[in-house]
Amino acid sequence: MIGTLTCALALLTLSAGPSNLLTNPDMSEPGAGGLLPADWELLRGEAGLSRAEPHTPPTCLRIVDASAEDGVPVESAHVPARPGGTYRASVWVRTDDPVSPGLYVQFHDATGARIFEVHERVAGPTEGWTQLGAAAVAPDEAATASVLLYSFAADVGTAHFDTVSLTVEGGDEPMEDGVLFPAGPGKAVAEIGGRRELFVDDFLLDAMSGDIARRLHHPTRREVVLEYDAPWEGPTSAYVTILRDGDTIRAYYRGSGRAGTHEVVCMAESDDGIHFTRPSLSLFEFEGHETNSIVWRGEGEHNFTPFIDTNPECPADQRYKALGGAPLVAFVSPDGIHWRLLVEEPVITDGAFDSQNLAFYDNERGHYVCFLRDFADGVRTIRTC
């Protein structure tokens, strides 16, 4: 409680105008592990709390830039943005080195991607603590705002930052579309209902304490579960799609020979995801093999990619769907084995489609989504529609 009162009094001393949107603006509260201030994230490089002559005791942020190749950014927690509002940020900085500490005001869309920023910097060495400010108007698509403290890429040296402020005047109310809505000063609550979320970043996290941490775990190679050694398969078999239907796990993939001598859509089944068997089907003959595991042969076979339709309005005879070809045509099946074209004409025509194009029914938004392959300026890209 004493720390909370101290923080509040310090903010009152700074300004009688708009309230500070940032939590832990004076770097006084350490985060998990005690190395960085709470509610601030080191994006790369080296930074940590310091007790060396802070502007607002007991601590400040020290950024150590050891390379002229990469900058060192430290970002505040994101706060709900007011589109059209004027955001003003300030920070006290000091450095004994010939570096240029920087201050960014940043805006992000509902996915967390940065869409606009402005920045200011001061040339070091400074004569003690120097206040740096920056201002920007939030764009219409802004969902959140943040402050970034930065040691620029060409710098090599140490800089200290303390007593940060971010305020807003005017603008529309923060977004209330199920992504963000206000929940008290400087806070944001994500209304996710019962849906699952993948925590790849801090967009939905207010704070982590104790032993909680986000770690990236790498996949571990295990035993081979399926060899493409059937006569209708071959060395260029690819594009595996794994689907679970009840207690059955199905692997759909392209069976293809060397240099594209043939292409067919194959399927294997498993009850544990490790031991796969090929069903004995007689749907398509292949070079004298009337019984095989081929479930489709013809248009779209090169990159045939199925999914199980979770649309509550989906007809029973279309519970399985797939996209394939270039442009993409749609297929349907009642059981994942017997397939037919849904419509004759392609359903998606704009794109490159030269690999696996993933579609599914988005139950949250109530429509179908596809992530598809394309090119931009000669570089492979991923589009969505």
Buried (B, 14 or more C-beta within 10 A) or exposed (E): EEEEEBBEEBBEEBEEEBBBBBBBBBBBBBBBEEEBBBBBBBEEBBBBBBEEEBBBEEBBBBBBBEEEEEBBBBBBBBBBBBBBBBBBBBBBBBBEBEBBBBBBBBBBBBEBEBBBBBBBBBEBEBEEBBEBEBEBBBEEBBBBBBBBBBBBEEBBBBBBBBBBBBBBEEBEEBBEEBBBBBBEEBEBEBEEEEEEEEEEEBBBBBBBEEEEEEEEEEEEEEEEEBEBEBEBBBEBBBBBBEBEEEEEBBBBBBBBBEEEEBBBBBBBBBEEEEEBEBBEBEBBEBEEBEEBBBBBBBBBBBBBBBBBBEBEEBEEEBBBBBBBBBBBBBBBBBEBBBBEEBEEEBBBEEBBBBEBBBBBBEEEEEEBEBEBBBEEEEEEEEBEE
